[in-house]
Amino acid sequence: MEVDGSTIYSLAARHIYTVSPSPFSRLFHLSKLVTMPLSRHIDANSVIESCKDHPHKQHLNTHSQRARATYHQSWSRDSGADVPKYTMPKNGIPSKSAYQLLHDELTLDGNPTLNLASFVQTWMPEEAEKLIIENMNKNAVDLDEYPACQVIHNRCVSMIADLWKAPTATQAVGTATAGSSEAIMLGGLALKKRWQSALTSANPPRDPYHPGPNIIFGANAQVALEKFARYWDVETRLVPVKAKNDFIMDPRDAIKLVDENTIGIIVIMGSTYTGHFEDVQLMSDLLDDLQKRTGIDVPIHVDAASGGFFAPFAYPNYKWAFDVPRVHSINTSGHKFGLVYPGLGWIVWKDETFLHKDLIFELHYLGSVEYSYTLNFSKPAAPFIAQMFNFLNLGFDGYRKIALKGLKNARLLSRALEGTYFTVLSNVHKPASPPAAGAAGLVKKAADVLYDEEDPERYQRGLPVVSFRLSDEFMKENPNIKQEWISIMLRAKGWIVPNYGAPPNEEKTEMLRVVVRETLSEDLVERLIADILEVTEGLMGMSPSQSPFGNNASGSFVVSSSSVWDDDVEGDEEEFYTVSPSSPPMVLCASEPPSFKSPVVPYLPTPSPSPPLSTPTPFYARNPTTLHNPLTTIITFLTSLPSSITSTLVSSYHAIHTATADPRTIIPIFQSGLASIAQFASSFIFYLTLPFTSSNLNPTSTSTSRSIHDSSYPMTSILNKRFFASPQTAGDAKDIMTASLAASSAA
Ligand SMILES: *Cc1c(COP(=O)(O)O)cnc(C)c1O
């Protein structure tokens, strides 16, 4: 039976999710499905369900087939989980089982350290975690009960206001929020209220509903800004951005959109696309000028979600905050460069008068009054306690050190990319001023030597973000390569590096982006560079028919493993499967009875001869924490492969599922096969073996022959054993391999 990648998917899914194999009758429903691309036509749940139903019904538990599909089937040595997935269980399961179930499921998530798509902090010191745990049961709104929390909160606001150069003459006010998004809602609402009250108190009063308020920001804005406008009925006036302008708002374009109903302009300190800072000072100057000419007075809110805790440390003299007169309010995310775990934002107003009284709620307690201006009532206190921990622990210098390290690593990455196949769109590696010509240039160059090369002021300002795309020359030489493949292939190596279109107006430009957070060490950057280059070079010179993800690829897989199926073959199926009746129903273990050595597998391409197994590749020793959603990877890779690749993969798949107990024996096939895809293929194998082991990479785990037939026994252990248990000798493996090859060519 020829099937495409989706069947492989279902096979993989079976191995992962079920213990009992399924009957062929159900599988053959599948054959109708498998001619269609997985992404559009196959309902994974029904595939999985159809694969679950197998004659070995004695292994099923008491639930009906239908119900079974919606049950969690997890494992735990103390007691397995057996609870409905979509309705609340009537009776609970032991805490250990609940833990194991969720813990295992969550291992499918990407690895946060390698998630270079996110600005959000993924690490805090142990002491911070201790404080968080000690205080995570405290609700910040309970002022009487937790006055110390309130004091710490207020001290945070005070430190942040000072960091942002709030003048001492005015009374700055602020609050913690769930993140920048909530903070932007509050900042925007304050602008709207201010505008409304100006209208109603005008003489004669103007109607605040017709034509209604508008707000201006760049097309590069984060979604939270548009959310504010839509949620609070404010017209969005999006300033188009241009590639030549670094994909950020040009204040000269923004000013053209202002009218008397503009409640404010949001200037972004740290564009999410490229890390560039928009020019707050220029915006303020232009608005001053506008006011002089027209009397229209428009304030600025700065969205400093990322820049708020970065610019003050990296560029202490840069004017963007409350030292720019028109800036009324600033938001930031404590959980980005504030270096706190997710769940914390801040907003500060330069002067309490910028906050309309209607927005402030008085909370009276113990004879004193506290003011509250938030969208949420209850809120955890732990995040801002963790923020204060950072303030105390790092201090200004500590934050600065981390900022400089991030910029340094961003420069390293940028230069490596620019020196090879890429064009870098972010700017923190570019000199602040272009080198002067002639003698002046030479003098400057000489002087530069004396400067501190790590001083960020020597380079253009921005967040430690590296946005890049394949260079024009590269694209000319390799017109068939899609940039997004790099992102997909990097994902197979564990890295999460998004590839996305530039903001509206320039969306045809695609960019890859790496956020250089504290946890992306120089060591990791070096690995990342090596992996980006390896992946890119792996794609070079591909013809359209070879492209790993191309549209014209015709994928087909041969389902080969007799051991996967049982002996309940009926009717037509026999034409496709000749199954050794004595082979175990599902998994072949190297140490199982010898029956597994005689699989009869028709319709298989003959694998290329296997070279001697001299140097076992120790890839089973990979660190499990670098693993991430293997299933997605398999699906992505397999759904549309060209046949040259599939035949190699099929050989490997065959070998894995029929005879070979050790993935090491597979690798030579790849090496002798298509050299250019060897790396790709080995990662396929790696991922194929991964799902079985990601929850438990214990190489000493053993299982018994009986356990294979025991539906309650964890699949993971069985497969662990198969791939990771007491290593057989290379000689053994070779024998098995040879036997398998002989068997398949005989067939
Ligand atoms: C991240 C981000 C936001 C949203 O912040 P959250 O803290 O995730 O709510 C808004 N604006 C910009 C520029 C951002 O980078």
The ligand as an SDF file (V2000), in Angstrom:
LIG
                    3D

 15 15  0  0  0  0  0  0  0  0999 V2000
    5.0910   42.8010   23.6600 C   0  0  0  0  0  0  0  0  0  0  0  0
    4.5900   44.0890   23.2040 C   0  0  0  0  0  0  0  0  0  0  0  0
    3.3030   44.5210   23.5350 C   0  0  0  0  0  0  0  0  0  0  0  0
    2.3730   43.6580   24.3380 C   0  0  0  0  0  0  0  0  0  0  0  0
    2.9130   43.4410   25.5870 O   0  0  0  0  0  0  0  0  0  0  0  0
    2.4240   42.2900   26.5730 P   0  0  0  0  0  0  0  0  0  0  0  0
    3.2370   42.5360   27.7910 O   0  0  0  0  0  0  0  0  0  0  0  0
    2.7370   41.0110   25.9060 O   0  0  0  0  0  0  0  0  0  0  0  0
    0.9620   42.4850   26.7990 O   0  0  0  0  0  0  0  0  0  0  0  0
    2.9140   45.7540   23.0990 C   0  0  0  0  0  0  0  0  0  0  0  0
    3.7280   46.5330   22.3710 N   0  0  0  0  0  0  0  0  0  0  0  0
    4.9740   46.1500   22.0200 C   0  0  0  0  0  0  0  0  0  0  0  0
    5.8480   47.0730   21.2290 C   0  0  0  0  0  0  0  0  0  0  0  0
    5.4460   44.9170   22.4300 C   0  0  0  0  0  0  0  0  0  0  0  0
    6.6800   44.5410   22.0910 O   0  0  0  0  0  0  0  0  0  0  0  0
  1  2  1  0
  2  3  1  0
  2 14  2  0
  3  4  1  0
  3 10  2  0
  4  5  1  0
  5  6  1  0
  6  7  2  0
  6  8  1  0
  6  9  1  0
 10 11  1  0
 11 12  2  0
 12 13  1  0
 12 14  1  0
 14 15  1  0
M  END
$$$$
